[in-house]
Amino acid sequence: MKTRHLLLTTIAACLLTACSKSEDFQEKFLNTGKQQTLYGIKYGSHARNIMDISLPANRSTHTPVVILIHGGAWIMGDKFYFMKEIEQFAKAGIACATINYRYASDTTNVHNPDLLNDVKQAVDFIASKSEKWQIAPDRFGLCGHSAGGHLALLTAYTLNGGKIKACGSWAGPLDLLNPEQLAVVGCKEIGKTYVGTGLNTASDTAQYKAASPYWMVSNSSIPTLLIHGTADIGVPYSCSKLMKERHDSLGVENQLHTFTGSGHIWLGKDLDNARAITLKWFQDKLLE
C-alpha cells in the first residue's frame, strides 16, 4: 500500500511539473498582437484542474474573461465541449477559457462545495495572470451547459468576491428541490452524489437549498442569462420560468431565451443561436 501511494504521489508530481513546463513554454511565445490559445494549463493541484484559454488579439489588462463550464451531471464530461466557443469569443475580443473540474463522487468524497471551489480557483488563477496574459483581473463572466450552467450560476451567486460581473446557464439545473426536477428518472441518485446526501431530513433539505441557484440568488446577484428548451426531459423548462420570476421579484437583471420544442442537447441552428445569444450577453455586460 505504501509503495502504491508513493507511486501515485510521484506520478502526480511529474504531471504537475510537466504541466508547469508546458505553461512556461507556451508563455514564451505570447504576443498581444495575435490571438493565441494556451492548452493544458494547470489552475490547481488536482489532475482535473486544467484549462485551455483563448486570448484575443490586441488584448490588455482591460480585456474581460469568460469561463465556460462543461456539463455531464457533475460526474463526467470534458472541457473539449467548448473548444469552438472559446475561439469565437476570442475573435470577438473576449478572452475565453474552458475548464475541467473534479467530478462529484462518493468514493473520493467530492461534492457540491468542492466543484464550486474548483471554478473559483480557476477564476483566481486566471486573475493572477493578468499582467502576463494581458487580461483583466476583475472582469469575469461564467457560463456553462447543464451541470456546468448550474456551477456557473451557483459560483457567481455564492463565491463571487467581486470579480464575476455576469453569468449564464444553458439548460442548467436550478432548483434541486423542485418536484418536477426530482421526478426526472435518475435525478435523486445524481443529486445524492452531487450534494453528498440523500434527501431525507431537514438538514438534507438545507444542503439541497445551498446547492441550488434558485435558493441562493439574492437582490444583490449579478446579471443572469438563461437559455432553455421547452422539450428538455432532463431539466424541466418550468424551472427556468420559475427562476426568471424569482429574478424579476428580486430585481436581478436577467434574460430567459426559450428554444421552443428543443431538448437538453442542442445542435445546428439551436446551438448557433445559443452561441450568438451568449456572446452578445457577455459583450454587453463585460466590454466597455
C-alpha positions in Angstrom: 0.0 0.0 0.0 2.8 2.4 0.9 4.6 1.6 -2.4 1.4 2.3 -4.4 0.8 5.6 -2.5 4.4 6.6 -3.2 4.0 5.7 -6.9 0.8 7.7 -7.2 2.4 10.7 -5.5 5.4 10.5 -7.8 3.2 10.3 -10.9 1.1 13.3 -9.7 4.3 15.3 -9.1 5.6 14.5 -12.5 2.3 15.6 -14.1 2.3 18.9 -12.3 5.9 19.5 -13.3 5.2 18.7 -16.9 2.1 21.0 -17.0 4.2 23.8 -15.4 6.9 23.4 -18.0 4.2 23.4 -20.8 2.7 26.6 -19.4 6.2 28.3 -19.2 7.0 27.2 -22.7 3.7 28.5 -24.2 4.0 31.8 -22.3 7.4 32.4 -24.0 5.5 32.9 -27.3 2.8 35.3 -26.1 2.2 38.2 -28.4 -0.6 40.6 -27.5 -1.0 41.5 -31.2 -2.1 37.9 -32.1 -5.0 35.7 -31.0 -3.4 32.8 -29.1 -4.7 29.7 -27.3 -2.9 28.1 -24.4 -3.6 24.4 -23.8 -3.4 22.2 -20.8 -2.8 24.9 -18.2 -3.0 23.8 -14.6 -5.0 26.1 -12.3 -5.0 23.8 -9.2 -3.4 20.7 -7.7 -5.9 18.1 -8.8 -5.4 16.2 -12.1 -8.7 17.7 -13.4 -7.8 21.3 -12.5 -6.8 22.0 -16.1 -7.9 24.5 -18.7 -7.5 25.8 -22.2 -7.8 29.5 -22.8 -8.0 31.6 -26.0 -6.6 35.1 -25.7 -7.8 37.7 -28.2 -5.5 39.9 -30.4 -4.8 43.4 -29.2 -5.6 42.5 -25.6 -4.8 44.4 -22.5 -5.4 44.3 -18.7 -8.9 45.6 -19.5 -9.8 42.6 -21.7 -12.6 40.6 -20.0 -12.6 36.8 -19.5 -15.4 34.3 -19.8 -15.1 30.8 -18.4 -17.2 28.1 -20.0 -18.0 25.0 -17.9 -18.9 21.7 -19.4 -21.9 19.6 -18.3 -22.2 15.9 -17.6 -24.4 15.5 -14.4 -21.4 16.6 -12.3 -19.8 13.1 -12.8 -18.5 13.2 -16.4 -17.7 15.5 -19.3 -14.7 17.4 -20.6 -13.5 20.9 -21.4 -13.3 20.0 -25.1 -17.1 20.5 -25.3 -16.4 24.3 -25.6 -13.3 24.4 -27.8 -15.1 26.1 -30.7 -16.7 28.7 -28.4 -13.5 29.8 -26.8 -12.1 30.7 -30.2 -15.3 32.5 -31.2 -15.2 34.6 -28.0 -11.5 35.5 -28.6 -12.3 36.6 -32.1 -14.9 39.0 -30.6 -12.4 40.5 -28.2 -13.1 38.4 -25.0 -10.6 36.0 -23.5 -12.3 32.7 -23.0 -11.4 29.6 -21.1 -12.9 26.1 -21.0 -12.1 24.2 -17.8 -12.2 20.7 -16.3 -13.2 20.3 -12.7 -13.3 17.5 -10.2 -16.2 15.0 -10.6 -18.6 14.6 -7.8 -18.1 11.2 -6.2 -18.9 9.3 -3.0 -15.7 7.3 -3.4 -13.4 10.3 -3.4 -15.8 12.4 -1.1 -16.0 15.2 -3.7 -19.3 17.0 -3.5 -21.1 20.4 -4.0 -18.7 22.8 -2.4 -15.6 21.2 -3.9 -16.8 21.7 -7.5 -17.6 25.3 -6.8 -14.2 25.8 -5.3 -12.6 24.5 -8.5 -14.5 27.1 -10.5 -13.5 29.9 -8.1 -9.9 28.6 -8.2 -9.9 28.9 -12.0 -11.1 32.5 -11.7 -8.5 33.4 -9.2 -5.7 31.7 -11.2 -6.6 33.5 -14.4 -6.8 36.8 -12.5 -3.3 36.2 -11.2 -2.1 36.0 -14.8 -3.5 39.5 -15.6 -0.1 41.1 -16.4 1.5 38.1 -18.1 -1.5 37.2 -20.3 -2.8 40.8 -20.6 -6.4 40.2 -19.4 -8.5 41.9 -16.8 -8.1 40.7 -13.2 -11.6 41.6 -12.1 -14.0 41.4 -15.1 -15.2 37.8 -15.5 -18.2 36.0 -16.8 -19.2 32.4 -16.1 -21.4 30.2 -18.2 -21.9 26.5 -18.9 -24.2 23.8 -20.2 -26.3 21.6 -17.9 -24.4 20.8 -14.8 -21.9 23.4 -16.0 -24.6 26.1 -16.1 -25.6 25.2 -12.6 -22.0 25.6 -11.4 -21.7 28.9 -13.2 -24.7 30.4 -11.5 -24.0 28.9 -8.1 -20.4 30.0 -8.1 -21.4 33.5 -9.2 -24.0 33.8 -6.5 -22.1 32.3 -3.6 -18.3 32.6 -4.2 -18.1 35.8 -6.3 -15.7 38.0 -4.4 -16.4 40.9 -6.9 -14.6 39.5 -9.9 -17.6 37.9 -11.7 -19.8 40.5 -13.3 -22.3 38.3 -15.3 -23.2 34.7 -15.6 -25.3 32.4 -17.8 -26.7 28.9 -18.0 -27.6 26.6 -20.9 -30.3 24.3 -19.5 -28.7 24.0 -16.1 -30.5 22.6 -13.1 -31.7 25.5 -10.9 -33.6 24.0 -8.0 -32.7 20.6 -6.7 -35.8 20.6 -4.6 -38.2 21.3 -7.4 -40.9 18.5 -7.6 -40.7 18.3 -11.4 -36.9 18.1 -11.3 -37.0 15.4 -8.6 -39.5 13.4 -10.7 -36.9 13.1 -13.6 -35.6 9.5 -13.8 -32.3 9.2 -12.0 -32.4 12.7 -10.6 -32.5 11.7 -6.9 -29.5 9.4 -7.4 -27.5 12.1 -9.2 -28.5 14.6 -6.6 -27.3 12.4 -3.8 -23.9 12.0 -5.5 -23.6 15.8 -6.1 -24.8 17.0 -2.8 -23.3 14.1 -0.8 -26.5 13.0 0.9 -30.0 11.8 0.1 -33.0 14.0 0.6 -34.4 12.6 3.9 -34.1 15.2 6.7 -34.4 18.9 7.4 -30.6 19.1 7.3 -30.6 17.4 3.9 -33.1 19.9 2.6 -30.9 22.8 3.8 -28.0 21.2 1.9 -30.0 20.9 -1.3 -31.1 24.5 -1.0 -27.5 25.6 -0.6 -26.7 23.6 -3.8 -29.5 25.3 -5.8 -29.1 28.6 -7.7 -32.8 29.2 -7.2 -32.4 29.4 -3.5 -29.1 31.2 -3.4 -29.9 34.1 -5.7 -30.5 37.4 -3.9 -31.3 41.0 -4.8 -27.5 41.7 -5.0 -26.9 38.9 -7.5 -25.2 39.7 -10.8 -27.0 39.8 -14.2 -28.0 36.3 -15.3 -28.7 34.7 -18.7 -30.8 31.6 -19.1 -31.3 29.6 -22.3 -33.6 26.6 -22.2 -35.5 24.3 -24.5 -39.2 23.5 -23.8 -38.8 19.8 -24.5 -36.0 19.2 -22.1 -36.6 15.9 -20.3 -33.6 16.1 -18.1 -34.1 19.6 -16.7 -37.7 20.8 -16.8 -38.2 24.1 -18.7 -40.6 25.2 -16.0 -37.7 25.6 -13.6 -36.2 28.3 -15.8 -39.6 30.1 -15.9 -39.7 30.0 -12.1 -36.1 31.2 -11.9 -37.0 34.2 -14.1 -39.9 35.0 -11.9 -37.6 34.9 -8.9 -35.0 37.1 -10.6 -37.7 39.6 -11.5 -39.1 39.7 -8.0 -35.7 40.3 -6.6 -34.8 43.0 -9.1 -32.0 41.0 -10.7 -31.2 41.8 -14.3 -31.9 38.7 -16.4 -32.9 37.3 -19.7 -34.6 34.0 -20.5 -34.3 32.8 -24.1 -36.7 29.9 -24.9 -36.0 27.3 -27.6 -39.5 26.0 -28.4 -39.5 22.3 -29.0 -35.8 21.8 -28.2 -34.4 19.3 -25.8 -31.4 19.3 -23.5 -28.6 19.0 -26.1 -28.6 21.5 -28.9 -27.3 21.0 -32.4 -27.4 23.0 -35.7 -29.5 26.2 -35.5 -30.2 26.0 -31.8 -26.5 25.7 -31.0 -25.6 28.5 -33.3 -28.3 30.7 -31.7 -27.2 29.8 -28.2 -23.6 30.8 -29.1 -24.7 34.1 -30.6 -27.0 34.9 -27.7 -24.3 34.1 -25.1 -21.6 36.1 -26.9 -23.8 39.1 -27.2 -24.8 38.8 -23.5 -21.2 38.9 -22.3 -20.2 41.6 -24.8 -23.0 43.8 -23.4 -22.1 43.1 -19.8 -18.3 42.9 -19.9 -17.0 45.1 -22.8 -16.6 48.8 -22.1 
